[in-house]
Amino acid sequence: MRPFHYRAPRSLDEALALLTPQAVPLAGGTDLFLKMERRQTQADTVVDLKRIPELGRIEAADGGVRIGALALMDSLGASSLIAGQYEALTRSARVVGSIQTRNRATLGGNLANASPAADTATPLMALGASAEAADATGTRQVPVDQLFLGPGRTALRDGELLTAVLVPALPARAGSAFQRCVRTAMDIALVNCAAFVRLDGDDPDTVAEARIALGAVGPTPLRTASAENCLTGARLDERVVEEAGECAASDAQPIDDVRAGADYRREMVRVLTRRAIWKAFRRARGEA
């Protein structure tokens, strides 16, 4: 690892002023330090964000929840504001790496790292969340399903910092679920899937709205529009859920690598999509 300067600002404005093209932000460090050690990331200055209190808060906002970018995975998994209402996000945060990792890794880091297999990305996409980005000129919001441009690349501009994630209020008769397939408990996902289902107010078996997101089966986490269209307006039964799983598998873009083959991943998309839909459906009906 080459030498670098270390800065620890105590306010967001101070941090933004330090984020030059030669500087990198430090959140939990679980990815950054490995990349620096391997010389995959070169930086003259590391800007440690952990002394900025507002970046770590989880708080109610506009009927939903605002999650600071430095909120730890362990805090997400234990938060009473998230548990129950945003079940998919709770489940995903509780399986990121080991206990030690979850007490260092942050939500903002998990997203900004832009791994196709990021466990929190798919629940946030399914829940309709937005990322809040700030620079010296102000803030803007980017829907999480538009945040990822490719492996390791996001829609954040030069000088911008991911400051929070905004999750909207869960509507009535809605539920979410998260599923994943791994080789070992602490491995990154071979496939992950998140589902959001909102039921019709007049018919408890009819889906009024659906969002399905997949991870580790493309260059970025992705929404599967064909599976969502298959569910929307349909009365949920085994045939419809089976068809949605097939649609999701068709939209997936898996590759062969050292961890799994493309055919295996596509089959797991079918399985996990069906499981996630049924779990979200049951939660929407109040059965979970």
C-alpha positions, -999 to +999 in steps of 0.1 A: +000+000+000+014+034-010+016+063+016-014+086+018-027+115+039-055+109+064-082+135+071-111+131+096-136+160+091-163+166+117-189+181+093-203+173+059-192+206+045-157+200+056-157+165+041-171+178+007-143+204+006-117+176+010-131+154-017-108+163-046-102+139-075-071+126-056-091+118-024-113+089-015-140+087+012-137+061+040-168+046+055-164+012+070-132+004+050-141-033+045-137-028+007-115+003+004-085-010+024-084-042+004-084-023-029-057+001-017-036-028-005-039-045-039-033-011-056-067-013-073-074+021-059-048+048-057-054+079-035-033+107-021-058+114+007-083+092+026-112+112+040-126+094+071-164+101+074-170+084+107-168+115+128-198+131+111-227+122+134-256+128+109-242+103+084-248+074+108-284+082+118-315+061+111-346+082+115-383+086+105-388+110+076-419+119+055-437+087+066-407+065+056-372+063+069-340+081+062-309+060+066-275+078+069-249+064+045-227+054+075-254+034+092-238+000+101-253-032+088-257-043+124-277-012+132-299-018+101-306-053+111-315-043+147-335-011+139-371-010+151-378+016+124-369-009+096-379-043+111-414-054+102-421-026+078-391-032+055-385-068+060-364-073+029-339-047+040-337-061+075-330-096+062-304-085+038-285-064+064-283-094+087-265-116+063-238-093+050-205-110+058-196-119+094-206-103+127-173-085+126-180-072+091-215-061+100-201-040+128-179-021+103-196-023+069-220+006+061-250+009+039-235+037+019-203+017+013-223-014+002-240+007-025-211+030-035-189-001-040-213-010-068-209-048-066-234-067-087-239-089-057-245-062-031-270-077-007-287-044+003-290-031-033-319-054-044-341-048-014-337-010-017-346-013-054-376-034-047-387-009-020-385+021-043-357+038-024-336+067-035-300+076-028-292+111-016-260+126-030-244+159-019-217+181-032-206+217-026-236+230-046-263+211-029-281+177-028-300+156-053-318+122-053-311+092-075-335+062-075-314+033-063-325+013-094-307+040-115-276+043-093-255+015-107-238+019-141-215-011-140-192-031-117-176-006-094-193+024-112-222+045-100-241+076-111-224+097-084-206+126-100-171+138-093-171+155-059-204+140-048-208+120-017-235+094-010-250+108+023-283+089+029-308+065+015-345+075+016-370+046+018-406+056+012-435+046+035-448+011+029-483+014+016-512-005+030-515-042+021-479-044+010-450-066+019-414-074+009-390-103+010-353-111+004-338-144-007-302-154-016-281-184-025-245-187-012-217-213-011-209-205+026-226-183+052-200-155+048-196-157+010-210-131-013-242-141-030-243-164-060-277-150-066-299-127-045-335-116-051-359-091-035-396-087-041-422-061-032-459-068-036-488-044-030-523-060-031-555-046-045-577-030-019-608-049-031-593-083-038-567-097-014-554-122-040-548-096-068-514-078-071-518-041-077-481-034-079-449-055-079-412-048-080-386-076-084-348-070-082-320-095-089-283-094-078-252-113-090-268-121-124-256-091-144-231-063-145-253-044-120-282-053-097-313-051-120-350-049-120-369-075-140-397-057-158-412-088-174-416-105-140-432-074-126-456-071-155-465-107-152-476-101-116-492-067-119-530-070-121-529-108-118-546-130-091-517-147-075-516-185-078-490-211-086-492-206-123-486-169-122-457-172-097-441-199-119-445-176-149-429-147-130-399-169-121-395-178-158-396-142-168-370-133-142-347-160-154-351-147-190-342-111-178-311-123-159-277-120-175-255-144-155-220-155-164-198-185-156-172-178-130-152-196-103-182-195-079-210-208-101-221-214-137-245-193-156-271-221-159-270-227-122-275-190-115-304-188-139-321-218-122-316-202-088-332-170-101-363-191-109-363-206-074-355-175-054-380-153-073-408-177-066-399-179-029-396-141-026-429-134-043-448-158-020-431-145+011-439-108+001-475-118-008-480-135+026-466-104+044-489-082+024-518-102+036-506-100+072-499-137+074-462-135+083 
